[in-house]
Amino acid sequence: MLWHKTVGQGPDLVLLHGWGFSSDIFESLIERYKSEYRITVIDLPGHGRSDDVDGGINEWCDAIIPLLPNNTILLGSSLGGLLAIKIASMHSIKNLILVGASPSLTNHKHWQYGMDVEIFKRFAEDLQLNYSKTLRRFVSLQSKDKSLMKTLFAGIEKYPPSDNAMTQGLSILLNTDLQEIFKTIDVPKSVVLGELDMLVPRSIESWYSAHGAQTQLLRTGHLPFLEEEFSLPDNV
């Protein structure tokens, strides 16, 4: 069973967080927008207060979809963005918003807007050897703001993800390529990227623009929604 809660009033907005975190990472965003939107947050499988879900991206999406309100705006951050793209191809939504997200997090022959696949593989190996140290290293890639990193560490320590979820999530990040699926999504698409993001390069903005997405580039790291200058796109 996936933990979720709904607050606020207005059009429905669902928030999907990234790998290693819980939906508590959206607390500041909820406070800003709960008077304008009816916001649902969901802890991903094995993250936060949610149970594990066996399988990969399809099974995770199958577990999330029953929790979505009808005709919702769907926002996904990082791993949550991959899930949001997949869900948008499986289920009717109103708008798709990706924040610090990519249809493919790793590079390959037909994609050069990601990270080197060997870096991800080494990261997965390190996770098996030293879970806590490796997770902290991952969090350090999110931002250079020491105060923010301290808050992120505290959130993970409060609700540590399961070992199974860590492995599954990394596998999804490593092996998923949703380029072609993204191109077929015919609802309004918006993408917010960070100029300083070390996981999703700013150069991907041109690819998104060429495939029908409204883009916004902020001078932030991998989690733009935590910054004061972040705002929901105009077309939602």
N, C-alpha and C positions, 0 to 999 in steps of 0.2 A: 504494500500500500504506500502511495506517495503522499507525504505531508503537504498540505496547501492551506492557504488562508486568503480571504477576500476582504478588502476594506475600501471605503470611499464610495463615491457616487458619480455617475456619468457614463460615458461610453466604456465598454469593457477593454481592459488592457492587461495582457498576461506577460509576466517577466520570467525569463529562463536564464539562470546564472551559469557560470563557467565551471570548469574542472577544478575540484578540490574545495570549492566554497559551498556555502548554503545560500538560501534565498535572503538571509539576513543582510547580505551585502547590498541589497536594494533599499535598506531602511531610509536613507536620506532621500532617495528618489521618490519613495512612497509618500514621505512627509510633504514633499514639494507638490505632488500631483494628485493627492487623494481627494482634494476638493473639486477636481476637474474630471477624474476618471474613476471607474470602479475597477480597482487593481487586484489581480490575483497573482500570487507568487507561489511557486512550486519548488520544493526541494527535489533535485534530480535523483534518480535511483541510487541508493547507497550513500547519498550525501545528506548532510543536515539530519533531519528527523525521519527520512524516508527509508523504507526497506530496500534491499537489493532487488534488482530485476535481472534475471538471467538473460543472456543474449547480447546483441549489439545494438546498433542505431535503430533498427526496425522495431525491436522489442521495447526499447526505451520510449520511442515515439508512440507506440501502441499503448503504453501505460500512461502517457501524458495526455493524449487526445481526449479521453473521456472527461477530463477535468476542465477542458476549455469551454468557456461560454460561447454561445452562438455568435457568429459574426464579430469575433474579437480582433483587436489589434494585437499582434504577437511580436514581442521584442526579445531577441536573444543575444547574449553576450558570450563571445569566445565559443566554447563548446556548446553553450546554449544557442548560439547562432547557427551552428551546423544542424542542431536538432530543429530549430525553427524553420530553416530552409526545407528540410525533409518533411516536416509536418505540413508546411504550406503546399506541398505537392500531394499530400494525402488527405487533407481536410480543408474545408472552406473557412477562410479567415478574411478579415476586412483589409488589413494592411500588414506588411512585413517590415520590421525595423531590425537591422543588424548593427551591433555596437562592438567594435574591435573584433570583428568576425570575418571569416573567409570561407568560401565553398571548399577549399582544400588548404589545410594548414602546412602541408609539406610539398616540396618541389618534386617534379618528375618531368618526363619528356614533354608533356603538353601543358605544363604549368610552372611558372617561375615567379610566382608572387607569394611563396611560402618560405618555410625553413628547410634547411638541409635534412633529409630523412635520417641521415646517420646521427645527427644531433638528437633527434627524437628517440632513436633506438638506444643510444647511450643513456639518455635520460630514463628510459624504461628499465634498463639494466641497473642503474644507480638506485632507482626506487626500490628494487628488490633488496639491495645491499644495505641501504640506510634510508628508510622511509622518511623520518623526520627531517633530516638534513636536506634531502632531495626536494621535499615539498617546500621547505623554506627557500631553497634556491629558486624554485619556480615562482614563488610569491615575489621574490626580489626582482624578477623580470617585469612585474606588473607596473611598477612605479619607482621613481627615485626619491619620492617623498617619504622620509623616515617615519613621520607620524602616521601616514596612511599605511605603510607597511606594518607597523606595530598593530594597528587596528585589524588589518587583514590576518595577521598571525593569530591574534586573539580570537577572531571568529572561527578559524580552523581548529584551534585548540578546544573551543567550546563545543563544536560539533564536528569532530574528525570524520572524514569519509571512510567508508569501509575499504579494506584491502581489495575486495572484489571490484568495487566501483572505481578505484584508482586504476586498476589494470584494464577494465572495460573502457573507461573514459580515454585512457591513452591509446588504446587500440582504435577507438573511433577517430580520434584526432590524427592518428598515424595513417589510417587506411581509407578514410572517406574522401571522396572527390565528388562534389555535387555541382560542378560547373554546368553541365547540361541541364540538370534539374532546375537550377536557378534561372536559366534562360527561359524556361517554360512557364514560370510563375507569372500569372497575369494580373495580380493585384498590385496596388501601389507599393513600391519598394524603396526604402530609405536606408542609407548606410552612414554611420558616424565612425570616423577613423581618427586615430591619434598619430600626430606627426612623429612622436617619440616612441611609438609602439615597437618593441623588439621582437614581437611574434607575428604581427600582421603588418607588412611594410606599406608605407604611404603610396607606393607606386601602384598598388592595386586599385586606387581610386579611378584611374582611367579605364580599367576593365569593367568596373561596376557601372560607370557612366555610359560606356558603350553598350551595356546590356540593360538599359532602362531604369537604373536606380538613381534616385536623387542622393547626392553625396554631400557630406560635410566633413571638413578636416579641422580638428582642434589641436592645439599645442599641448597634448596630453600623452600619456602612455597607453597601456592596453585596456584600461578601464575608464573611458571617457565619462561615463555616467556618474562617477564619483566626484567630478570636478564642477566647480560653480558655473563655469561657462557652458556646461552641457544643457541642452534643452531638447525636448522632443521635436522631431521634424515638423515642418509647417503643414505637410500634407496628411496628417493623421486627424 
